[in-house]
């Protein structure tokens, strides 16, 4: 599905680029062609207007023959004194009404033989065309009131230059399109890959959530069936089953609560109400909540003491921030061995507060440090189920920190010491 999407994006980008390229070239060349055609016609008209037969031919003309001043009604549209006109090569062929060649003006050096020009002039008169092109020549036929004049202008250099320009445009345009193709492939991957990754994470989330919900539901269902089959007759066995069912119900309720919390935090445009909060108040809430569990496992939770006149304030939502710090501490307490130590500290760095929570447990494998904030991700899945974790605690922490405009990072303790370390940066 996503591969097809990438192909469609590449095809769309390349289609737009090709259309723009062809359209731009078409407009440029069409406008250049019509502009050059107009100028050629104007120069040919100016040249024809200035042309007159030598006196010897004028005397042979009838009394109403050609006027020596040409066509007085003609208004030249091109400046005969311009360099372009002066540097252009013109050929002239004067033909009588009877078809006799009166004069061929073909100054050397020349590309075309006089006989060829004469034949082309006769063919043009016979065809009845007034303007057009033959080979690299642009021609104009005009009646000079006593004879027909066919003037030619040589466009060999102009046509060669235009063809060279067109050829190199195609070459460099083709190379550019190839480069744009690879660029479009890169862009298509950039566009589609996050969507594909999100889709895969969603599928994984649905699968993991279904599995996590199914485990306690299956256990509860199994014990209910066992009790219905007669286990109720044995009060001790029945009570044991009911205790397990109660535990599984609590676990199921915890998973649902965490899913709802995570869904609420992930909503588009989710906002939190913040206020200045004393960090020590948050620590006090966490100690009150996690202290009993830590004490039962022989794990100590300490925080750095500050001078009485030192107060670190956060711009945060007190409830959510307590939940975030509490989830990290709870994670350390659950997975650290008996007798471990959890340390909470904070310090202010310019306009931000850095919170560090580290323990003396086994730490986090390097390859998993970026994944611990994924939903339902566990380094040790079997041990996680023994501790009763839902696999959503650190994912919730990640979203809470992001909503506060902060950053969070998981790593191991520094200086080669064993244990996990979580660093949170929040605005003051």
Order of alpha helices (4+ residues) and beta strands (2+ residues): alpha-alpha-alpha-beta-beta-alpha-beta-beta-beta-alpha-alpha-beta-alpha-beta-beta-alpha-beta-beta-alpha-alpha-beta-beta
